[in-house]
Amino acid sequence: MKYKWEKYNGDYFLKGSKIAYQNALDHFEAARLLKESKLKGFSINHLVLCSEEFVKALVLICKYLGSPIENASLDAIFSKHDIKHIAAKFLNNTNLYFDFLSKSLIQSLNSNEIRTYDDLKTKLMDGFINKPDDKAFIQISKFWDNIESFRIKGVYVEPQGNNWWKPNEFKPETYNQVYTYVSELLKTMKSIIENPELNTFTF
């Protein structure tokens, strides 16, 4: 679907970002309530939709801040699930890396390994070279590559060999994995959307 993005100014995109963010929070709350009602499949579906709304919110914030995002890219974000899942995977991987780097820096500071600016540069380069365990990155990538099947299986009955798949048959560890990764996105978006510098705009 094509939208007429060229008609709108920055405030329009900021407003849309805040609305998408709130909608993501509503999906997250719906997921919590559905989990309490022992409807894991429907809960997972809302968690996936929550992640997609977070991506929309982030893209709209970037557009508001002047990022040269093409109209065709905005159309894709608002019409294709897989594009949003790729973006979510990137955000999760980025969070993992910077969490690793920040912990490494704090440890070095506490042990007095960093005394000068050159020490800091060396440690940062070391962090880029010695990144976290690749298994963690692979796990995140595999998860987001399969997230569309979770979204669908969360709400639909499907043939499964000689039996039938029911949306409530997700294993607890699968549910916990979805919840964990979406919660990481929530932390990222909360730090961006709730930044005081963006709260000067009201609607």
Buried (B, 14 or more C-beta within 10 A) or exposed (E): EEEEBEEEEEEBBBBBBBBBBEBBBBBBEBBBEBBEEEBBBBBBBBBBBBBBBBBBBBBBBBBBEEEEBEEEBBBBBBEEBEBBBBBBBBBBBEBBBEEBBEEBBEEBBEEEBBEEEEBBEBBBEEBEEEEBEEEBBEBBBEBBEEBEEBBBBBEEEEEEEEEEBEBEEBEEEBBEBBBEBBEBBBEBBEEBBEEEEBEEEEE
